[in-house]
Amino acid sequence: MDEKRRVQIPSNWRKGQNEVEFMLVLWPNGSQEDACLMVLPPAAAEKLRERITSMPFGDSQAEALRRFLGRKSQMVNSDKSGRITVPEHMARAVGIEKKAVLVGMFDRFQIWNPDKLKAITQSDAALAPQAFKLI
């Protein structure tokens, strides 16, 4: 991350486009309220929007989820060089200052504080045997 909080998005994650709109979401992990930034490219963001808007308006869980995502998300555009600027409040919330690690997740990716990622990597390793049963 540079001094302006810009992060270079790998070109293969931008589908060859330089200027792309991404949805950033402060993403919780267990007891950590804001563990990382979930970054949704246009297709993944649209799928999420469709799922959220199709939920019933009278459902208290759906309303809570809409409020949560409304408060904890922001749209950002990549520049001509393929960088996004992480809003200051989001970088602060996940503890990213000078260094960030991008983790690909097939149709989306996450931006992590390197130390928090080390901790979650250990947890992921413990969960992996059970998680592989999902596929």
C-alpha positions in Angstrom: 0.0 0.0 0.0 1.5 3.4 -0.9 1.2 6.6 1.0 -2.2 7.4 -0.6 -3.6 4.0 0.5 -3.6 2.7 -3.1 -3.3 -1.0 -3.7 -2.3 -2.5 -7.1 -4.9 -5.1 -8.2 -3.3 -7.9 -10.4 -4.4 -7.5 -14.0 -5.8 -11.1 -14.2 -8.1 -10.1 -11.3 -9.4 -7.2 -13.4 -10.2 -9.3 -16.4 -7.8 -7.3 -18.6 -9.6 -4.0 -17.8 -7.8 -1.2 -16.1 -10.7 0.8 -14.8 -13.1 -1.4 -12.8 -15.6 -0.6 -10.0 -15.2 -2.8 -6.9 -17.3 -3.2 -3.8 -15.2 -3.1 -0.6 -16.8 -4.7 2.5 -15.4 -4.6 6.0 -15.6 -8.4 6.6 -15.9 -10.0 10.0 -14.2 -13.1 11.0 -15.4 -14.8 14.2 -14.9 -12.5 17.1 -12.9 -10.0 15.0 -15.5 -7.4 14.0 -13.5 -6.2 11.0 -10.9 -8.7 10.1 -10.2 -7.9 6.4 -11.6 -6.1 3.4 -13.6 -8.4 1.1 -13.3 -7.0 -2.5 -16.1 -7.9 -4.9 -15.5 -7.4 -8.6 -18.6 -6.3 -10.6 -20.0 -9.8 -11.2 -19.7 -10.9 -7.6 -21.1 -7.5 -6.4 -24.1 -7.9 -8.7 -24.8 -11.4 -7.4 -24.7 -10.1 -3.8 -27.0 -7.2 -4.7 -29.5 -9.5 -6.3 -29.5 -11.8 -3.3 -29.9 -9.0 -0.8 -32.6 -7.2 -2.7 -34.6 -10.4 -3.2 -34.8 -11.0 0.6 -38.1 -10.1 2.2 -38.4 -6.6 3.6 -40.2 -7.8 6.7 -37.5 -10.3 7.7 -35.5 -9.0 10.6 -32.4 -11.0 9.7 -32.5 -9.7 6.1 -33.0 -6.1 7.4 -30.0 -6.5 9.7 -27.9 -7.8 6.9 -28.9 -4.9 4.6 -28.0 -2.4 7.3 -24.7 -4.2 8.1 -23.6 -4.2 4.4 -24.9 -0.7 3.9 -22.8 0.6 6.8 -19.7 -1.5 6.1 -19.4 -1.3 2.3 -18.2 1.2 -0.3 -17.8 1.3 -4.0 -14.4 2.2 -5.4 -13.0 2.5 -8.9 -9.6 1.4 -10.0 -7.5 4.0 -11.8 -5.9 3.6 -15.2 -3.0 1.7 -13.6 -5.3 -0.8 -12.0 -5.0 0.6 -8.4 -7.8 1.1 -5.9 -7.6 3.6 -3.0 -8.7 2.0 0.2 -10.8 4.6 2.2 -9.0 5.6 5.4 -11.7 4.5 7.8 -11.7 1.0 6.2 -7.9 0.7 6.3 -7.9 1.7 9.9 -10.7 -0.7 10.8 -8.8 -3.7 9.5 -5.4 -2.5 10.7 -3.8 -1.9 7.3 -1.1 0.8 7.4 1.8 0.3 5.1 1.6 -3.3 4.0 -1.3 -5.3 2.8 -1.7 -8.8 1.4 -4.2 -9.7 -1.3 -5.7 -13.2 -1.2 -7.5 -14.5 -4.2 -10.8 -16.4 -3.7 -11.8 -17.3 -7.3 -14.6 -14.7 -7.9 -13.4 -12.2 -5.3 -10.4 -11.4 -3.1 -9.5 -10.1 0.3 -7.1 -7.5 1.5 -5.5 -8.3 4.8 -3.1 -6.9 7.4 -0.1 -9.3 7.1 -0.2 -10.1 10.9 -3.9 -10.9 10.9 -3.5 -13.0 7.8 -0.8 -15.1 9.6 -3.2 -15.8 12.4 -6.1 -16.7 10.1 -3.8 -19.0 8.0 -3.3 -21.2 11.1 -7.0 -21.3 11.7 -7.6 -22.1 8.0 -5.2 -25.0 8.2 -7.1 -26.5 11.1 -10.4 -26.1 9.3 -9.1 -27.4 5.9 -9.8 -31.2 6.4 -13.4 -30.5 7.1 -13.7 -27.7 4.6 -12.5 -30.0 1.7 -15.5 -32.2 2.4 -17.7 -29.3 1.1 -16.5 -30.0 -2.4 
